[in-house]
Amino acid sequence: MVWLTGKLDIAAVREAWRGVCLRNDVLRRAYLSPDEACTYDDMLGELEFYTADSDAEALNTIRRLVEPPFDLADLGLSRIAIVQRDEHRHLFAIALDHIIVDFVTWDRMMRDFAELYERAAQGPSLDQKAEQNAYHDFAVLERRELSGAWGEKRRAFWHAQTERFGMFPPAFPIDYELKGEPRSTLVQHELPADAKARVLDLARRGRATLFATVAAAVLASMQEATGASTVGVSTNYHGRVLPGTSDIAGLFVQKLPLHLTTRSRHPEEMVREVFGHTLDVFEHSLPLWSVGQLWNENLAHIDREAAVQVSFGNQRTTSFGESLLTGIKAETVFMYVPGQMTWPKTIQIGWQLDGSTPQIVACYNQSYFPGELVQTMLQTAENFALSTNR
């Protein structure tokens, strides 16, 4: 959701969004049952336009539109709305169900939107026709490959992983008792200004990526905090592993496990182990719950156990900056939407090393995980990744 300042062509926005829907068939899909979906020829949602006399009224109007949860039984898993304050100020919001979007998909859609808006704003645009059913074709391809040699290789890998480490997600080594209603808590653990350079140095000596290095730091902190010799975390991966799927819009994010075994080793060796495991699980990336059902394998828990999730990168971006629409400035508005995905028994740890304030950000349920445990883990992870005493 963004405030747009400048001359906005509402008709061009409508035409551009229609074009985005026609280009990306994931926006035209309806899910008829857990095992059946169909793709329509035209968009399943129209732009809603309103006016407001104040910023607060505009925000409340948008909130009424984006807060209601999406329903797979309904047609349309996207919503777009504009609230006009005056001719040069608009509140603009796009809501997408999590089942059809990830960051790669969002970036693709926003690039399409910017291109089509510019074309539509210059005059009558050419009639848009739906492109090939790329997402549908991917689903057919994946199902076929899962039943062949490609899938058999992955089945053997994940069967071995489950035999060794247990089902996904990796369980937190110490189980705590939920006390009262969940209370989401955000901790921002500030790092030194040269944090990225120091992590890069460890990554170089461990011959690994930055992500593997920070993931190893979190895993090492879990070993230290719990005393367990084998620990595991989950992480997101885009999952576009089949030929021709790199630029398809749709939900491709898979949650995958990373593990660390054996304690009391040199940090560079631990980083190298995690890096090797990262390569393996990314190469065999699959939606573990659904393919486990297909293969009749118990690869994932139905109910999430206590776990830790690790991410790496900048703060959340929407790719809707000043340059998206020519001549229009954009100011992002962050809004919590009730019902959005949360994990009461998961500590979510994100490393943010770019920018002027490097930090580790942790979100956790204070009614489940002790705050002292989280703080200790963050400090231990920092010491592991940034210490110069090797």
N, C-alpha and C positions, 0 to 999 in steps of 0.2 A: 504494500500500500504506500503511495507516494502523493505528496502535494506537487502539482505541476504548475509552474509559473511561466506564463507566456500565452501566445495565441494558439489555442488547441482547436483543431478541426474535428468536431464530434462525428460528422459523417465519415471522415477518413478513418477515425478510430473504429467505427462499426465495420467498414469495409476491410480494414487491416485484420481485425480479429476474425472475421469470416474467412479470410485468406489463410490465417494461421491454422484454423480448424480444418480447412480443406487440405492443407499441406501435411498436417500431422494427424494421421488417422486415430491416434490414441485419444484425441479429443472428440472423436465421433463414435467411440465404442460404448456399447451398453452390455452389462453383464447380466445375462438371463438366469444363470444359475452358477454354482461354484465351478462347474465344468464347461460352461457354454457362454460364449459372447458373440456379438455380431457388430459389424461396422456399418454405420449409416452413410448415405451419400452426402448429407449436408450437416451443418453444425447443429449441436443439440442445446445450445443456449444463446440467448441474445444479450446484447449490451443493454443494461438498465441505466437510465439517465434521470437525475434528480437535481433539484436546486436547494440551497440552504441559505439562511440569513446570518449564520455564524459558523465558525470553525467547529465549535462543540456540536452543533446540530448536524453538520456534515459528517463528523466522526460517528455520531450515534446512528445516522442513516446507514453508513457503510457497515457498522457493526451488526445491524439487524440483517443485513444481506449475507455477510460472510460467516456469522456465528453458527447458524443452523448446520448440523453435520450433514455430510453427503450420505446418500443411501444407495447401495448397489442395486436396489430394486427400482430406482427411479432412472429416467433418461437424463443423462448429462452429469458429468463429474467436474464441471468447471463453471465458474461464475465471473462475470466482469461487470463493473459498475463505475459510474462517474457521478460525482456530486459537484455541481457548479456553485462557487461562491460569487464570482463575477466573471467577466469576459476573459480575464487573464489569470484566474486562479481556480484550479479544480483539484478535488481529491479523487484519486484514481486507484482502483483496487482490482486485483485479479486473485481469485481463490481457486485452487486446484486440489482435488482429492489426492491423498498421498499415494494411492494405488497407481496413479498415472504420471507422477512427476518425480524427478530427481534433479540435482543441480545441472548436470549435463543437458537434460531435457529442457530445463528452464532457460538455459543460455541459448539453446537452439531456437526455442519459441520466441524469445525476445529479439534475437537477430532477425527472424522472419517478420516479427511485428514491426520493427523499425523500418525494414526495407519496404514492406507493403504499405505502411503509413505514408512514407514519402511519396510513393507512386500514387496513392489515392488522393493525397493532398494537392497534387499537381493537376488533377483533372479526373474525368471519368476513367476508371480503371478497366482493364480487360476482364472479361468474365472469368472467374476462377473455377476450375474444375478439380475435383478431388484427385489427388495423386494416388499412386498404387498403395495397396494396403500393406505398408511396410511393417507395421507392428504385428499385424495378423500373420504376415508371411514369416516373421521372426518366430512367432509362437509355434507355427507349424514346423519350421526348420528345427527348432530346439527339441520339440517332442520327438521328431524323427531321429535326430542325432542321439538323444538320450536312450533310444532303443537299439542303437547300433554300437560299433566299436568305440566311437567317441565317448558315449555314455558309459560303456562298460569299464573303460579306463578310469573314469571319474568315480564310478561306483566302487571299484576296488580301492581307490585312494581314500574315499570318505569312510568306507567300511573299516579300513585299517586305522584311520584317525579316531573313529569312535571306539574301536577296540582298545586303543592306547590311552586316549584321554577322556572318553565318555562322550555323551551326547552334547550337542550345541544348545545354548551357549555355555561356555566354560563356567562352572560354578565357582563362586567366591569361596575360598578355603574355610572361612569361618561364617557360620550362619547366625544371624541375629533375629531377635523377635520384634515383630512390628508392634509399636506402641502408639495406639490412637490412630487418628486420621493422618494420611501422608502429608508431609510438609516439605515442599520443594525448597531447597536452599542452594544458592549460587555463591561459590567462593572464587575470588579472583586472586591468584597467587602471583604476585609480581616477580619478574626475573630481572637480572642485571641487563643493562643496555646492550652488552656484547654477547647476550645469550646465544643468538643464532650462530655467531662465529665460533663459539666454544662447542656447540653441538655439532657444527659442521666439522670441526677438528676431530672429534670422536668418531663421527661417521666416516671420515676419510681414513683414519687409522684402522677402523673396523671393516673397511671396504664395503660399506653399506649405505643405504639411503637415509635421508633425514627422518623419514617416517619410522623405519625400522629402529633407528637409534632412540627416538622418543618413546616408541612402544616398548623397547627393551628397558628403558628407565622406569616405566610404569610397572612392568612385570617384576623387575628387581625390587621395586618398592613394596609390591604385594608379598614377595618372599620375605622381605625384612619385617613387614608388619604382622604377618600371619605365621611365620615359621615353616610354611609348606615348601617342599622341595620342587614341586611341579605346580605352576600357576598358569592361568589362561585369561585372555581378554577377548572381546569381540571388536571388530572394526568393520566399517563400510567399504565396499568395493563396487565399482560401477557395473561389473558383470557383463559388459558387452564383449563376449569372447568368441562368438561365432563370426565367420566371414560375412562382411557386408552389414554389420550391425553397429559400427562405430558411430554413425550419425543418425541413428533412429531415435525418435522421441518416444519415451515410455518409461515405465518403472523397470529399471535394470539394477538398482542398488541391491546388493546382497550383503548380508551380515555374515562375516566369516571369523573363525577363531584363530588366535595366535597363542602359542604356548612357549614357556621357558622351563627347562628342566635342569636339575643339578645346581646347587648353590656354591658359593665361595670360589668363583672363577674371576678372571680378569674381565673388566667391563668390555674390552674389545672383543673377547671371545663370546660374551653373552650377546652383544650386538650382532655378531656374525651369525650366531645360532638363530636369532629371531629373523634376521634378514633371509636366511635360507628357508625358514618356515614360511615367511611372507611370500617368497617366490612360488613355493609349492601350492599354498592355498589359493593364491590369486590365479595361478594357471588352471586350477581345478574348480574355479568359482562356480557355484550353483546355489539356487534357492533351496536350502537344505530341507526345509519342512515339506515343501511340495514334491520334490524329487524323491524324498524318503517314502512318501505315500505311494508314488509311482512304482518304486522299486521294492516296496514292502520292507524297508529298512528303517530302524529306529535311529534317525540321525539327529533329531531335534526334539527338545522338550515341548510338550503342549503348553504347560505353564512355565513361565520364565522363573528360573531360580535366581538367587542373589548373584550378581555378576558385575563386571567392570567393562565399560566400552571406551575405546580410545579413538580420537580423531586428531587430525593435524592440518593446519592451514590458517588462513586469515579468519577474521570474524565473518559471520554470515553475510554474504553479499547477494544482492538481487539482480545484478547486471542491469540496473535501471538508473544509470547515472546521467549526468548532464548531457552527454553526447548521444543518448539513445534517440531522442526526437530533436531534430535540428531546431535551434532557437528556443527551446523550452528547458528550463531548469527543473530538476527533480530533487525533492527532499523526502527521504525515506521516513515512514512512520511505522514504528514497531508496535504491534498490538498482540497481546496474549488472547488466544481464542480458546474458550472452555471446550474440553473434549479433544484437544490436540494430543498427539501421541506422547505418553509419558511412561516411564518404567520405574515404579516405586521401589523395586529391589535392585536397581542398577546405579552404579556410580558412573556418570558420564564425564570423562576427562578429555579436554581439548587443549592442544598446544598451539599457541599463537605467537610465532617468533618474528613475524614481519611487523613493520611499523615502529613507532616511537616508544611503545610500552609493551615489550614482550611479557607474556604471562602464561600461566597454566590456569585454565578455567575448569572448575569442577561443579557439576550439578548433581545433587543427591537428595535422598529422602531423609530428613533429620529425625523422623520417627522410626527409622530402621537402622541406619548406619550412624555410629557415634561420630560427632564432629572431630574429636581428637584423632580418630583413626584416619579420616580423610586428610586432615592437616599434616599428620605424620607421613602419609603416603606422598603428598605433594612435595614436602620438603626432601624426603628421601629420593624421589625421582629427580628433583633439581640437582641434588648433590651428585647423583650418578651421572647425569648428562652434562653437567657444567664443571665438575671438579677438574682442576688442572693437575692434581696430585695422582698421576697415573703410575 
